[in-house]
Amino acid sequence: MSVSTVAEIQEAIERLSATDRAALTAWVESQEEPAMSEREEAALLASLKKAERELESGQGVAIEEVRTRVANWATR
């Protein structure tokens, strides 16, 4: 069976079992470009590690203060 148009592919997908459809979905998602570049991801992870160190050393902001600040930003 050969499928070459979008309509044929859609029809073939409709005939897949739930397991095969899930496998196809996982494969399609794996083909997508990452939401951020490797450099951006590395920078994000470094920032998170820095924040973790700051929190562990007592340099963090209390959650109540964060909520107040966010509420103030949201009303601007």
C-alpha positions as CSV (number, residue, x, y, z in Angstrom):
1,M,0.0,0.0,0.0
2,S,1.5,3.3,-1.1
3,V,0.3,6.6,0.4
4,S,1.6,9.8,-1.2
5,T,-1.0,12.5,-0.5
6,V,-1.9,14.1,2.7
7,A,-5.4,12.8,2.4
8,E,-4.1,9.2,1.9
9,I,-1.8,9.6,4.9
10,Q,-4.7,10.9,7.0
11,E,-6.8,7.9,6.0
12,A,-4.0,5.5,6.8
13,I,-3.5,7.1,10.2
14,E,-7.2,6.7,11.0
15,R,-6.7,2.9,10.5
16,L,-3.9,2.6,12.9
17,S,-4.3,1.0,16.3
18,A,-4.1,3.3,19.4
19,T,-0.6,1.9,20.1
20,D,0.6,2.5,16.6
21,R,-0.9,6.0,16.6
22,A,0.9,6.8,19.8
23,A,4.1,5.6,18.4
24,L,3.6,7.7,15.2
25,T,2.8,10.7,17.4
26,A,6.0,10.2,19.4
27,W,8.0,9.9,16.2
28,V,6.5,13.0,14.6
29,E,7.2,15.0,17.7
30,S,10.8,13.8,17.8
31,Q,11.2,15.2,14.3
32,E,10.4,18.8,15.4
33,E,13.0,21.4,16.0
34,P,13.7,22.0,19.6
35,A,12.0,25.0,21.1
36,M,15.3,26.5,22.0
37,S,18.8,26.2,20.7
38,E,21.5,24.2,22.6
39,R,23.1,27.5,23.6
40,E,19.8,28.8,25.0
41,E,19.2,25.6,26.8
42,A,22.7,25.7,28.3
43,A,22.2,29.3,29.4
44,L,18.8,28.4,31.0
45,L,20.3,25.5,32.9
46,A,23.2,27.7,34.1
47,S,20.7,30.3,35.3
48,L,18.7,27.7,37.1
49,K,21.8,26.2,38.8
50,K,22.8,29.7,39.9
51,A,19.3,30.4,41.3
52,E,19.5,27.1,43.1
53,R,22.8,28.0,44.7
54,E,21.4,31.4,45.7
55,L,18.3,29.9,47.3
56,E,20.4,27.3,49.2
57,S,22.6,30.2,50.6
58,G,19.5,32.1,51.8
59,Q,19.7,34.8,49.0
60,G,16.2,34.0,47.6
61,V,13.0,36.0,47.8
62,A,10.2,34.6,50.0
63,I,7.3,33.3,48.0
64,E,5.0,35.9,49.5
65,E,7.2,38.6,48.2
66,V,7.2,37.0,44.7
67,R,3.4,36.8,44.7
68,T,3.2,40.5,45.7
69,R,5.7,41.5,43.0
70,V,3.9,39.5,40.3
71,A,0.5,40.9,41.3
72,N,2.0,44.4,41.0
73,W,3.5,43.7,37.6
74,A,0.2,42.3,36.4
75,T,-1.7,45.4,37.3
76,R,0.5,47.8,35.4
